[in-house]
Amino acid sequence: MKIEILKENIEHATQIISRISNKNLSLPVLNCAIIVATPEKTVLKGTNLDVSAEIQLKAKVLKEGIVAVPSQVLHQLISANTEQKIIIESDDSSLTFIGNKGKSKLKTLDTSEFPTLPFVKEGHGVSFSLPSKELVRGLKSVSFASMTSGIRPELSSVFMRITDGKLVTTATDSFRLAEMKIPIKTKDNTEPILIPIRNIQEIIRVIEDKDIVELRVDENQLTVIAGGDYITSRVIDGAFPDYNAIIPKTFSTHITILTQDLIKTLRKVSVFTDATGQVELLSVSEDKKLYIKAQNTQVGEINESLDSAFEGESVDLFFNVKYILEALSVIGADSVVLKFSGQGKPLIISEVPDKGFTYLVMPMNK
């Protein structure tokens, strides 16, 4: 194999593949990036058997071939390379990188043990297309709320479906829940799928600079196709909670407040929280201010107030400050509305104006 390529046309691809490939002692070839050069195209491949990717490279093919090299080392070498144009050439046991200032060699592995990458073929399962930015927004807006451990796989995932002309993504760890509804141009509805949270960031990296993406879904896997690149993730076989049953339908209190003011105040108050991260949200109908309090026996205490547009009954509830700050960090609107339904009931946060994002967080005991 022999190709000529610009550093900028391969560096991002090596980063994606190096993140997907993992240290597999029983099958070392899974630690590799596979470069395949044909007269039609050049691609970089990698898999950890849970998620797989094939990234198309802009390269001049001087000699076709296929080669496997450790993905982490390949990415480090390309990133550190100061050459703008690189010639990459393989022989029986090594891959040589040639530039104007010198050359380097990586040892290669046998490509025969590398598995065929899975993907949902055209015409199989359900297929639909949408703008990349909408899919990225849908995934980023909710993924922070999922469970990070694998104890309950259905909660360590993003629940995604298309219904009534909207892409709906949801994630929860049972203490808080984030949902995003994004209007898209389709009349089709899809069965919901559960995408493992550990694969979400890799999907975003592949598609975030693309225009339109195609999603193909069957009962076992999701394939996302964008600009000649493929990424396939297995989907989780499980039942996501019926969360609509826990979202309050009526509210006794609405507090509208500037997003950045709330973020800055919560960050300041968080200095005084204890290991539980507990803060008190208190609002009295008479003065229409939101008070945020925290105390720590080893640090001290704090009581901050914020101007707000207040409607309804007084509120006095406790929440995990981290859970609220993480939600506010994905909100792009200048203002948010905090909606309460009474003691012991969850807090609902949404944007002003409403852009489809709903966040629920359960209160803490005092």
C-alpha positions as YAML, in Angstrom:
chain: A
units: angstrom
residues:
- id: 1
  name: MET
  ca: [0.00, 0.00, 0.00]
- id: 2
  name: LYS
  ca: [1.15, 3.52, -0.74]
- id: 3
  name: ILE
  ca: [-0.82, 6.74, -0.31]
- id: 4
  name: GLU
  ca: [-0.15, 10.46, -0.25]
- id: 5
  name: ILE
  ca: [-2.21, 12.44, 2.24]
- id: 6
  name: LEU
  ca: [-2.36, 15.78, 4.03]
- id: 7
  name: LYS
  ca: [-2.03, 15.70, 7.81]
- id: 8
  name: GLU
  ca: [-5.33, 17.58, 8.20]
- id: 9
  name: ASN
  ca: [-7.12, 14.86, 6.24]
- id: 10
  name: ILE
  ca: [-6.12, 12.03, 8.55]
- id: 11
  name: GLU
  ca: [-5.56, 13.48, 12.04]
- id: 12
  name: HIS
  ca: [-9.21, 13.72, 13.11]
- id: 13
  name: ALA
  ca: [-9.91, 10.22, 11.79]
- id: 14
  name: THR
  ca: [-7.05, 8.73, 13.81]
- id: 15
  name: GLN
  ca: [-8.40, 10.42, 16.94]
- id: 16
  name: ILE
  ca: [-11.84, 8.84, 16.42]
- id: 17
  name: ILE
  ca: [-10.45, 5.37, 15.75]
- id: 18
  name: SER
  ca: [-7.96, 5.52, 18.63]
- id: 19
  name: ARG
  ca: [-10.81, 6.28, 21.04]
- id: 20
  name: ILE
  ca: [-12.92, 3.41, 19.72]
- id: 21
  name: SER
  ca: [-10.15, 0.82, 19.73]
- id: 22
  name: ASN
  ca: [-9.43, -0.58, 23.17]
- id: 23
  name: LYS
  ca: [-6.75, -2.68, 24.79]
- id: 24
  name: ASN
  ca: [-7.73, -6.24, 23.97]
- id: 25
  name: LEU
  ca: [-5.13, -8.76, 25.13]
- id: 26
  name: SER
  ca: [-6.90, -11.76, 23.63]
- id: 27
  name: LEU
  ca: [-7.29, -10.17, 20.18]
- id: 28
  name: PRO
  ca: [-4.55, -7.55, 19.69]
- id: 29
  name: VAL
  ca: [-5.83, -6.60, 16.23]
- id: 30
  name: LEU
  ca: [-8.77, -4.86, 17.95]
- id: 31
  name: ASN
  ca: [-6.27, -2.33, 19.26]
- id: 32
  name: CYS
  ca: [-5.48, -1.42, 15.67]
- id: 33
  name: ALA
  ca: [-6.53, 1.07, 13.08]
- id: 34
  name: ILE
  ca: [-6.96, -0.56, 9.67]
- id: 35
  name: ILE
  ca: [-6.02, 1.50, 6.63]
- id: 36
  name: VAL
  ca: [-7.60, 0.26, 3.40]
- id: 37
  name: ALA
  ca: [-6.57, 1.90, 0.13]
- id: 38
  name: THR
  ca: [-8.37, 1.05, -3.11]
- id: 39
  name: PRO
  ca: [-8.64, 2.89, -6.44]
- id: 40
  name: GLU
  ca: [-12.14, 4.04, -5.36]
- id: 41
  name: LYS
  ca: [-11.40, 5.30, -1.84]
- id: 42
  name: THR
  ca: [-9.18, 5.17, 1.23]
- id: 43
  name: VAL
  ca: [-10.71, 4.46, 4.65]
- id: 44
  name: LEU
  ca: [-9.60, 4.12, 8.26]
- id: 45
  name: LYS
  ca: [-11.42, 1.48, 10.34]
- id: 46
  name: GLY
  ca: [-11.62, 0.47, 13.97]
- id: 47
  name: THR
  ca: [-13.84, -1.45, 16.38]
- id: 48
  name: ASN
  ca: [-14.11, -2.69, 19.96]
- id: 49
  name: LEU
  ca: [-17.00, -5.04, 19.00]
- id: 50
  name: ASP
  ca: [-19.48, -2.71, 20.76]
- id: 51
  name: VAL
  ca: [-19.06, 0.24, 18.40]
- id: 52
  name: SER
  ca: [-17.38, 0.31, 14.98]
- id: 53
  name: ALA
  ca: [-16.38, 3.12, 12.64]
- id: 54
  name: GLU
  ca: [-15.18, 3.55, 9.08]
- id: 55
  name: ILE
  ca: [-13.88, 7.03, 8.22]
- id: 56
  name: GLN
  ca: [-13.24, 8.01, 4.62]
- id: 57
  name: LEU
  ca: [-9.92, 9.75, 3.94]
- id: 58
  name: LYS
  ca: [-9.02, 12.22, 1.20]
- id: 59
  name: ALA
  ca: [-5.85, 10.64, -0.16]
- id: 60
  name: LYS
  ca: [-4.02, 9.99, -3.42]
- id: 61
  name: VAL
  ca: [-3.69, 6.23, -3.82]
- id: 62
  name: LEU
  ca: [-0.35, 5.30, -5.41]
- id: 63
  name: LYS
  ca: [-0.68, 1.59, -4.59]
- id: 64
  name: GLU
  ca: [-3.69, -0.19, -3.14]
- id: 65
  name: GLY
  ca: [-3.48, -2.39, -0.06]
- id: 66
  name: ILE
  ca: [-4.51, -2.95, 3.54]
- id: 67
  name: VAL
  ca: [-2.51, -2.61, 6.75]
- id: 68
  name: ALA
  ca: [-3.09, -2.70, 10.53]
- id: 69
  name: VAL
  ca: [-1.15, -0.60, 13.05]
- id: 70
  name: PRO
  ca: [-1.76, 0.22, 16.74]
- id: 71
  name: SER
  ca: [-4.35, 2.99, 16.73]
- id: 72
  name: GLN
  ca: [-3.06, 4.92, 19.76]
- id: 73
  name: VAL
  ca: [0.49, 5.07, 18.37]
- id: 74
  name: LEU
  ca: [-0.80, 6.04, 14.93]
- id: 75
  name: HIS
  ca: [-2.77, 8.97, 16.37]
- id: 76
  name: GLN
  ca: [0.17, 10.14, 18.49]
- id: 77
  name: LEU
  ca: [2.49, 9.97, 15.49]
- id: 78
  name: ILE
  ca: [0.14, 11.86, 13.16]
- id: 79
  name: SER
  ca: [-0.66, 14.51, 15.80]
- id: 80
  name: ALA
  ca: [3.02, 15.15, 16.51]
- id: 81
  name: ASN
  ca: [3.97, 15.22, 12.82]
- id: 82
  name: THR
  ca: [5.05, 18.66, 11.61]
- id: 83
  name: GLU
  ca: [4.79, 17.77, 7.92]
- id: 84
  name: GLN
  ca: [1.77, 19.03, 5.97]
- id: 85
  name: LYS
  ca: [1.98, 16.25, 3.38]
- id: 86
  name: ILE
  ca: [2.83, 12.65, 4.28]
- id: 87
  name: ILE
  ca: [3.52, 9.60, 2.14]
- id: 88
  name: ILE
  ca: [2.42, 6.42, 3.90]
- id: 89
  name: GLU
  ca: [3.87, 3.18, 2.51]
- id: 90
  name: SER
  ca: [3.74, -0.41, 3.75]
- id: 91
  name: ASP
  ca: [5.86, -3.48, 3.26]
- id: 92
  name: ASP
  ca: [5.53, -6.98, 4.76]
- id: 93
  name: SER
  ca: [6.17, -5.94, 8.38]
- id: 94
  name: SER
  ca: [6.02, -2.16, 8.74]
- id: 95
  name: LEU
  ca: [4.29, 1.05, 7.78]
- id: 96
  name: THR
  ca: [6.59, 3.92, 6.80]
- id: 97
  name: PHE
  ca: [5.69, 7.61, 7.11]
- id: 98
  name: ILE
  ca: [7.79, 9.80, 4.79]
- id: 99
  name: GLY
  ca: [7.99, 13.59, 4.87]
- id: 100
  name: ASN
  ca: [10.40, 16.29, 3.77]
- id: 101
  name: LYS
  ca: [12.21, 16.20, 7.12]
- id: 102
  name: GLY
  ca: [12.55, 12.46, 7.63]
- id: 103
  name: LYS
  ca: [10.65, 9.22, 8.06]
- id: 104
  name: SER
  ca: [9.38, 6.88, 10.74]
- id: 105
  name: LYS
  ca: [8.21, 3.26, 10.84]
- id: 106
  name: LEU
  ca: [5.49, 1.44, 12.75]
- id: 107
  name: LYS
  ca: [5.32, -2.32, 13.06]
- id: 108
  name: THR
  ca: [2.20, -3.80, 11.49]
- id: 109
  name: LEU
  ca: [-0.09, -6.63, 12.56]
- id: 110
  name: ASP
  ca: [-1.81, -9.35, 10.58]
- id: 111
  name: THR
  ca: [-5.08, -7.95, 9.21]
- id: 112
  name: SER
  ca: [-6.64, -11.38, 8.61]
- id: 113
  name: GLU
  ca: [-7.93, -11.54, 12.20]
- id: 114
  name: PHE
  ca: [-9.68, -8.17, 12.01]
- id: 115
  name: PRO
  ca: [-13.46, -8.74, 12.05]
- id: 116
  name: THR
  ca: [-15.84, -7.58, 9.35]
- id: 117
  name: LEU
  ca: [-17.42, -4.38, 10.61]
- id: 118
  name: PRO
  ca: [-21.15, -4.70, 11.27]
- id: 119
  name: PHE
  ca: [-23.62, -2.19, 9.85]
- id: 120
  name: VAL
  ca: [-27.29, -2.02, 8.95]
- id: 121
  name: LYS
  ca: [-27.49, -2.53, 5.20]
- id: 122
  name: GLU
  ca: [-29.57, -0.32, 2.95]
- id: 123
  name: GLY
  ca: [-33.15, -1.54, 2.81]
- id: 124
  name: HIS
  ca: [-32.89, -3.34, 6.15]
- id: 125
  name: GLY
  ca: [-34.65, -2.13, 9.28]
- id: 126
  name: VAL
  ca: [-35.87, 1.47, 9.48]
- id: 127
  name: SER
  ca: [-34.05, 4.34, 7.77]
- id: 128
  name: PHE
  ca: [-34.44, 8.11, 8.04]
- id: 129
  name: SER
  ca: [-32.36, 11.24, 7.48]
- id: 130
  name: LEU
  ca: [-32.04, 14.54, 9.34]
- id: 131
  name: PRO
  ca: [-29.59, 17.44, 9.74]
- id: 132
  name: SER
  ca: [-26.48, 16.45, 11.68]
- id: 133
  name: LYS
  ca: [-26.76, 19.47, 13.98]
- id: 134
  name: GLU
  ca: [-30.21, 18.34, 15.11]
- id: 135
  name: LEU
  ca: [-29.05, 14.83, 15.99]
- id: 136
  name: VAL
  ca: [-26.01, 16.22, 17.80]
- id: 137
  name: ARG
  ca: [-28.21, 18.65, 19.74]
- id: 138
  name: GLY
  ca: [-30.60, 15.88, 20.66]
- id: 139
  name: LEU
  ca: [-27.82, 13.65, 21.98]
- id: 140
  name: LYS
  ca: [-25.80, 16.35, 23.78]
- id: 141
  name: SER
  ca: [-28.85, 17.86, 25.45]
- id: 142
  name: VAL
  ca: [-29.71, 14.71, 27.40]
- id: 143
  name: SER
  ca: [-26.71, 12.38, 27.63]
- id: 144
  name: PHE
  ca: [-25.35, 14.05, 30.80]
- id: 145
  name: ALA
  ca: [-28.40, 12.79, 32.73]
- id: 146
  name: SER
  ca: [-27.83, 9.09, 32.10]
- id: 147
  name: MET
  ca: [-26.44, 6.62, 34.61]
- id: 148
  name: THR
  ca: [-22.68, 6.28, 34.18]
- id: 149
  name: SER
  ca: [-22.33, 2.76, 35.60]
- id: 150
  name: GLY
  ca: [-23.53, -0.32, 33.76]
- id: 151
  name: ILE
  ca: [-25.60, -1.68, 36.64]
- id: 152
  name: ARG
  ca: [-28.82, -0.93, 34.76]
- id: 153
  name: PRO
  ca: [-28.02, -0.88, 31.02]
- id: 154
  name: GLU
  ca: [-31.37, 0.70, 30.11]
- id: 155
  name: LEU
  ca: [-30.44, 3.74, 32.24]
- id: 156
  name: SER
  ca: [-26.85, 3.83, 30.95]
- id: 157
  name: SER
  ca: [-28.20, 4.86, 27.56]
- id: 158
  name: VAL
  ca: [-30.03, 7.47, 25.52]
- id: 159
  name: PHE
  ca: [-33.62, 6.58, 24.62]
- id: 160
  name: MET
  ca: [-34.33, 7.82, 21.09]
- id: 161
  name: ARG
  ca: [-37.34, 7.75, 18.82]
- id: 162
  name: ILE
  ca: [-39.15, 9.74, 16.13]
- id: 163
  name: THR
  ca: [-42.79, 10.49, 16.85]
- id: 164
  name: ASP
  ca: [-45.27, 13.06, 15.52]
- id: 165
  name: GLY
  ca: [-42.64, 14.83, 13.42]
- id: 166
  name: LYS
  ca: [-40.16, 15.17, 16.28]
- id: 167
  name: LEU
  ca: [-36.86, 13.57, 17.18]
- id: 168
  name: VAL
  ca: [-37.18, 12.76, 20.89]
- id: 169
  name: THR
  ca: [-34.16, 11.88, 23.03]
- id: 170
  name: THR
  ca: [-34.30, 11.09, 26.73]
- id: 171
  name: ALA
  ca: [-31.90, 10.02, 29.48]
- id: 172
  name: THR
  ca: [-32.26, 9.40, 33.20]
- id: 173
  name: ASP
  ca: [-30.35, 8.02, 36.16]
- id: 174
  name: SER
  ca: [-33.58, 7.73, 38.22]
- id: 175
  name: PHE
  ca: [-32.80, 10.93, 40.22]
- id: 176
  name: ARG
  ca: [-33.14, 13.33, 37.28]
- id: 177
  name: LEU
  ca: [-34.35, 13.12, 33.68]
- id: 178
  name: ALA
  ca: [-33.63, 15.15, 30.55]
- id: 179
  name: GLU
  ca: [-35.77, 15.14, 27.42]
- id: 180
  name: MET
  ca: [-35.28, 16.98, 24.13]
- id: 181
  name: LYS
  ca: [-37.89, 17.27, 21.37]
- id: 182
  name: ILE
  ca: [-36.64, 18.60, 18.03]
- id: 183
  name: PRO
  ca: [-38.98, 19.13, 15.04]
- id: 184
  name: ILE
  ca: [-37.74, 17.37, 11.91]
- id: 185
  name: LYS
  ca: [-39.11, 17.01, 8.40]
- id: 186
  name: THR
  ca: [-40.48, 13.48, 8.42]
- id: 187
  name: LYS
  ca: [-43.88, 11.87, 8.68]
- id: 188
  name: ASP
  ca: [-42.45, 8.54, 9.79]
- id: 189
  name: ASN
  ca: [-42.55, 7.25, 13.35]
- id: 190
  name: THR
  ca: [-39.92, 4.82, 14.60]
- id: 191
  name: GLU
  ca: [-39.74, 2.25, 17.33]
- id: 192
  name: PRO
  ca: [-37.64, 3.55, 20.26]
- id: 193
  name: ILE
  ca: [-34.04, 2.40, 20.65]
- id: 194
  name: LEU
  ca: [-31.56, 2.53, 23.51]
- id: 195
  name: ILE
  ca: [-28.06, 3.70, 22.52]
- id: 196
  name: PRO
  ca: [-25.32, 2.89, 25.08]
- id: 197
  name: ILE
  ca: [-24.09, 6.12, 26.67]
- id: 198
  name: ARG
  ca: [-20.45, 5.12, 26.19]
- id: 199
  name: ASN
  ca: [-20.98, 5.20, 22.41]
- id: 200
  name: ILE
  ca: [-22.78, 8.56, 22.21]
- id: 201
  name: GLN
  ca: [-19.65, 10.74, 22.21]
- id: 202
  name: GLU
  ca: [-18.07, 8.66, 19.44]
- id: 203
  name: ILE
  ca: [-21.18, 9.07, 17.28]
- id: 204
  name: ILE
  ca: [-21.07, 12.84, 17.85]
- id: 205
  name: ARG
  ca: [-17.37, 13.02, 16.88]
- id: 206
  name: VAL
  ca: [-18.06, 11.31, 13.56]
- id: 207
  name: ILE
  ca: [-21.06, 13.42, 12.53]
- id: 208
  name: GLU
  ca: [-20.67, 16.85, 14.15]
- id: 209
  name: ASP
  ca: [-19.07, 18.51, 11.11]
- id: 210
  name: LYS
  ca: [-21.43, 16.94, 8.57]
- id: 211
  name: ASP
  ca: [-24.60, 18.37, 6.97]
- id: 212
  name: ILE
  ca: [-27.08, 15.50, 6.67]
- id: 213
  name: VAL
  ca: [-26.94, 12.13, 8.40]
- id: 214
  name: GLU
  ca: [-28.80, 8.92, 7.64]
- id: 215
  name: LEU
  ca: [-29.78, 6.62, 10.49]
- id: 216
  name: ARG
  ca: [-30.51, 2.95, 9.90]
- id: 217
  name: VAL
  ca: [-31.92, 0.94, 12.78]
- id: 218
  name: ASP
  ca: [-32.63, -2.75, 13.15]
- id: 219
  name: GLU
  ca: [-33.33, -4.83, 16.25]
- id: 220
  name: ASN
  ca: [-29.65, -5.16, 17.20]
- id: 221
  name: GLN
  ca: [-27.79, -2.09, 16.00]
- id: 222
  name: LEU
  ca: [-27.82, 1.51, 14.83]
- id: 223
  name: THR
  ca: [-25.75, 2.69, 11.88]
- id: 224
  name: VAL
  ca: [-25.18, 6.41, 11.31]
- id: 225
  name: ILE
  ca: [-23.94, 7.42, 7.86]
- id: 226
  name: ALA
  ca: [-22.56, 10.88, 7.18]
- id: 227
  name: GLY
  ca: [-20.55, 12.06, 4.21]
- id: 228
  name: GLY
  ca: [-19.15, 8.62, 3.42]
- id: 229
  name: ASP
  ca: [-18.35, 7.83, 7.07]
- id: 230
  name: TYR
  ca: [-20.06, 5.02, 8.98]
- id: 231
  name: ILE
  ca: [-20.39, 4.43, 12.69]
- id: 232
  name: THR
  ca: [-22.35, 1.50, 14.09]
- id: 233
  name: SER
  ca: [-23.37, 0.96, 17.69]
- id: 234
  name: ARG
  ca: [-25.16, -1.97, 19.19]
- id: 235
  name: VAL
  ca: [-28.47, -1.09, 20.82]
- id: 236
  name: ILE
  ca: [-29.53, -2.23, 24.27]
- id: 237
  name: ASP
  ca: [-32.28, -4.80, 24.67]
- id: 238
  name: GLY
  ca: [-34.23, -3.38, 27.58]
- id: 239
  name: ALA
  ca: [-37.24, -1.35, 28.67]
- id: 240
  name: PHE
  ca: [-36.83, 2.35, 29.37]
- id: 241
  name: PRO
  ca: [-38.98, 3.66, 32.25]
- id: 242
  name: ASP
  ca: [-42.41, 5.11, 31.42]
- id: 243
  name: TYR
  ca: [-41.23, 8.54, 32.48]
- id: 244
  name: ASN
  ca: [-44.26, 10.50, 31.28]
- id: 245
  name: ALA
  ca: [-46.11, 9.22, 34.32]
- id: 246
  name: ILE
  ca: [-43.80, 11.11, 36.71]
- id: 247
  name: ILE
  ca: [-43.71, 14.46, 34.89]
- id: 248
  name: PRO
  ca: [-46.17, 16.81, 36.65]
- id: 249
  name: LYS
  ca: [-48.98, 18.12, 34.48]
- id: 250
  name: THR
  ca: [-49.90, 21.10, 36.68]
- id: 251
  name: PHE
  ca: [-47.73, 23.52, 38.66]
- id: 252
  name: SER
  ca: [-48.36, 25.66, 41.71]
- id: 253
  name: THR
  ca: [-45.29, 27.89, 41.20]
- id: 254
  name: HIS
  ca: [-43.45, 29.37, 38.22]
- id: 255
  name: ILE
  ca: [-40.13, 31.20, 38.72]
- id: 256
  name: THR
  ca: [-38.55, 32.75, 35.61]
- id: 257
  name: ILE
  ca: [-34.94, 33.79, 35.97]
- id: 258
  name: LEU
  ca: [-31.90, 34.71, 33.85]
- id: 259
  name: THR
  ca: [-29.89, 31.58, 33.06]
- id: 260
  name: GLN
  ca: [-26.43, 33.03, 33.62]
- id: 261
  name: ASP
  ca: [-27.43, 34.70, 36.88]
- id: 262
  name: LEU
  ca: [-28.68, 31.37, 38.17]
- id: 263
  name: ILE
  ca: [-25.53, 29.53, 37.03]
- id: 264
  name: LYS
  ca: [-23.19, 32.05, 38.67]
- id: 265
  name: THR
  ca: [-25.13, 32.01, 41.94]
- id: 266
  name: LEU
  ca: [-25.32, 28.22, 42.09]
- id: 267
  name: ARG
  ca: [-21.57, 27.94, 41.48]
- id: 268
  name: LYS
  ca: [-20.92, 30.37, 44.31]
- id: 269
  name: VAL
  ca: [-23.32, 28.59, 46.66]
- id: 270
  name: SER
  ca: [-21.83, 25.18, 45.78]
- id: 271
  name: VAL
  ca: [-18.63, 26.20, 47.62]
- id: 272
  name: PHE
  ca: [-20.58, 25.83, 50.85]
- id: 273
  name: THR
  ca: [-22.26, 22.48, 50.14]
- id: 274
  name: ASP
  ca: [-21.32, 19.26, 51.91]
- id: 275
  name: ALA
  ca: [-20.69, 15.86, 50.36]
- id: 276
  name: THR
  ca: [-24.36, 15.55, 49.37]
- id: 277
  name: GLY
  ca: [-24.25, 18.75, 47.28]
- id: 278
  name: GLN
  ca: [-27.48, 19.92, 48.85]
- id: 279
  name: VAL
  ca: [-28.78, 23.46, 48.31]
- id: 280
  name: GLU
  ca: [-32.04, 24.99, 49.45]
- id: 281
  name: LEU
  ca: [-34.27, 26.83, 46.98]
- id: 282
  name: LEU
  ca: [-36.60, 29.18, 48.82]
- id: 283
  name: SER
  ca: [-39.02, 31.65, 47.30]
- id: 284
  name: VAL
  ca: [-41.61, 33.67, 49.19]
- id: 285
  name: SER
  ca: [-44.58, 34.98, 47.25]
- id: 286
  name: GLU
  ca: [-44.46, 38.34, 49.07]
- id: 287
  name: ASP
  ca: [-41.08, 39.57, 47.80]
- id: 288
  name: LYS
  ca: [-40.82, 37.51, 44.56]
- id: 289
  name: LYS
  ca: [-37.14, 36.71, 45.00]
- id: 290
  name: LEU
  ca: [-35.43, 33.34, 44.74]
- id: 291
  name: TYR
  ca: [-33.17, 32.58, 47.70]
- id: 292
  name: ILE
  ca: [-30.48, 29.92, 47.39]
- id: 293
  name: LYS
  ca: [-28.88, 28.64, 50.57]
- id: 294
  name: ALA
  ca: [-26.27, 26.11, 51.62]
- id: 295
  name: GLN
  ca: [-24.37, 25.24, 54.74]
- id: 296
  name: ASN
  ca: [-21.45, 23.05, 55.66]
- id: 297
  name: THR
  ca: [-20.40, 22.57, 59.28]
- id: 298
  name: GLN
  ca: [-16.73, 22.60, 58.26]
- id: 299
  name: VAL
  ca: [-16.89, 25.54, 55.81]
- id: 300
  name: GLY
  ca: [-19.72, 27.87, 56.76]
- id: 301
  name: GLU
  ca: [-22.99, 28.96, 55.23]
- id: 302
  name: ILE
  ca: [-24.34, 31.19, 52.46]
- id: 303
  name: ASN
  ca: [-27.64, 32.82, 51.52]
- id: 304
  name: GLU
  ca: [-27.92, 34.45, 48.10]
- id: 305
  name: SER
  ca: [-30.93, 36.10, 46.47]
- id: 306
  name: LEU
  ca: [-31.89, 36.55, 42.82]
- id: 307
  name: ASP
  ca: [-34.52, 38.72, 41.18]
- id: 308
  name: SER
  ca: [-37.14, 36.68, 39.38]
- id: 309
  name: ALA
  ca: [-40.56, 36.77, 37.76]
- id: 310
  name: PHE
  ca: [-42.61, 34.88, 40.34]
- id: 311
  name: GLU
  ca: [-46.10, 33.39, 40.01]
- id: 312
  name: GLY
  ca: [-47.87, 31.17, 42.51]
- id: 313
  name: GLU
  ca: [-47.21, 29.76, 45.95]
- id: 314
  name: SER
  ca: [-44.12, 29.96, 48.17]
- id: 315
  name: VAL
  ca: [-41.50, 27.25, 47.70]
- id: 316
  name: ASP
  ca: [-38.96, 25.66, 50.06]
- id: 317
  name: LEU
  ca: [-37.20, 22.57, 48.66]
- id: 318
  name: PHE
  ca: [-33.73, 21.00, 48.63]
- id: 319
  name: PHE
  ca: [-31.86, 19.79, 45.55]
- id: 320
  name: ASN
  ca: [-28.48, 18.49, 44.45]
- id: 321
  name: VAL
  ca: [-26.69, 21.55, 43.05]
- id: 322
  name: LYS
  ca: [-24.69, 19.47, 40.57]
- id: 323
  name: TYR
  ca: [-27.87, 18.14, 38.98]
- id: 324
  name: ILE
  ca: [-29.21, 21.64, 38.38]
- id: 325
  name: LEU
  ca: [-25.91, 23.08, 37.09]
- id: 326
  name: GLU
  ca: [-25.44, 20.24, 34.59]
- id: 327
  name: ALA
  ca: [-28.87, 20.94, 33.12]
- id: 328
  name: LEU
  ca: [-28.26, 24.68, 32.89]
- id: 329
  name: SER
  ca: [-24.98, 24.05, 31.04]
- id: 330
  name: VAL
  ca: [-26.80, 22.61, 28.00]
- id: 331
  name: ILE
  ca: [-29.42, 25.37, 27.87]
- id: 332
  name: GLY
  ca: [-28.81, 28.04, 25.25]
- id: 333
  name: ALA
  ca: [-31.70, 30.34, 26.16]
- id: 334
  name: ASP
  ca: [-31.17, 33.58, 28.10]
- id: 335
  name: SER
  ca: [-33.87, 32.66, 30.64]
- id: 336
  name: VAL
  ca: [-35.24, 29.53, 32.25]
- id: 337
  name: VAL
  ca: [-38.44, 28.81, 34.13]
- id: 338
  name: LEU
  ca: [-38.42, 26.71, 37.29]
- id: 339
  name: LYS
  ca: [-41.76, 24.97, 37.79]
- id: 340
  name: PHE
  ca: [-42.83, 23.45, 41.10]
- id: 341
  name: SER
  ca: [-45.82, 21.30, 42.03]
- id: 342
  name: GLY
  ca: [-45.50, 21.36, 45.82]
- id: 343
  name: GLN
  ca: [-43.58, 19.61, 48.60]
- id: 344
  name: GLY
  ca: [-41.90, 16.35, 47.66]
- id: 345
  name: LYS
  ca: [-42.66, 16.84, 43.97]
- id: 346
  name: PRO
  ca: [-39.97, 17.16, 41.26]
- id: 347
  name: LEU
  ca: [-38.68, 20.45, 39.88]
- id: 348
  name: ILE
  ca: [-39.13, 21.00, 36.15]
- id: 349
  name: ILE
  ca: [-36.71, 23.28, 34.28]
- id: 350
  name: SER
  ca: [-37.40, 24.49, 30.74]
- id: 351
  name: GLU
  ca: [-36.12, 27.22, 28.43]
- id: 352
  name: VAL
  ca: [-37.76, 30.59, 27.75]
- id: 353
  name: PRO
  ca: [-38.91, 30.58, 25.03]
- id: 354
  name: ASP
  ca: [-39.56, 26.84, 24.96]
- id: 355
  name: LYS
  ca: [-37.18, 25.07, 22.55]
- id: 356
  name: GLY
  ca: [-38.15, 21.49, 23.39]
- id: 357
  name: PHE
  ca: [-35.91, 20.86, 26.39]
- id: 358
  name: THR
  ca: [-37.47, 19.52, 29.59]
- id: 359
  name: TYR
  ca: [-35.50, 18.64, 32.70]
- id: 360
  name: LEU
  ca: [-36.83, 16.96, 35.82]
- id: 361
  name: VAL
  ca: [-34.93, 16.65, 39.09]
- id: 362
  name: MET
  ca: [-36.16, 15.02, 42.27]
- id: 363
  name: PRO
  ca: [-35.92, 16.93, 45.57]
- id: 364
  name: MET
  ca: [-33.72, 15.79, 48.46]
- id: 365
  name: ASN
  ca: [-34.73, 15.26, 52.07]
- id: 366
  name: LYS
  ca: [-33.64, 18.09, 54.33]
...
